[in-house]
């Protein structure tokens, strides 16, 4: 019942920036735990960043200082501001929401390619 939709991916040069959006809709009451993960070909999926209902944030070591996660509670939307992008950031980025009583809902993914 809960739907998650990502947007904002694209092709950027090394050192560039992108802002990803993740909107959750459906039967949601209050804030949910939401997160971004990514997966590149030949690599396992990794957690990039997360934000709790109380706005406690987490960042993976490889993106600390470069990425920022934030939320718009009224829209059940989270954002991932990505600065100083590196070729190793190339991946499909997935958003998910952990909704109380409903489990985890994943988005379809948005592709980020960092290349010159």
SULKALIN-V959598 format. One record per residue. SS is DSSP state (h for helix, s for strand, l for the rest). Layout:
ss->SS
ss->SS
This chain:
ss->l
ss->l
ss->s
ss->s
ss->s
ss->s
ss->s
ss->l
ss->l
ss->s
ss->s
ss->s
ss->l
ss->l
ss->l
ss->l
ss->l
ss->s
ss->s
ss->s
ss->s
ss->s
ss->s
ss->s
ss->s
ss->l
ss->l
ss->l
ss->l
ss->l
ss->l
ss->l
ss->s
ss->s
ss->s
ss->s
ss->s
ss->s
ss->s
ss->l
ss->l
ss->l
ss->l
ss->l
ss->l
ss->s
ss->s
ss->s
ss->s
ss->s
ss->s
ss->l
ss->l
ss->l
ss->l
ss->l
ss->s
ss->s
ss->s
ss->l
ss->l
ss->l
ss->l
ss->l
ss->l
ss->l
ss->s
ss->s
ss->s
ss->s
ss->s
ss->s
ss->h
ss->h
ss->h
ss->l
ss->s
ss->s
ss->s
ss->s
ss->s
ss->s
ss->l
ss->l
ss->l
ss->l
ss->h
ss->h
ss->h
ss->l
ss->s
ss->s
ss->s
ss->s
ss->s
ss->s
ss->s
ss->s
ss->s
ss->l
ss->l
ss->l
ss->s
ss->s
ss->s
ss->s
ss->l
ss->l
ss->l
ss->s
ss->s
ss->s
ss->s
ss->s
ss->l
ss->l
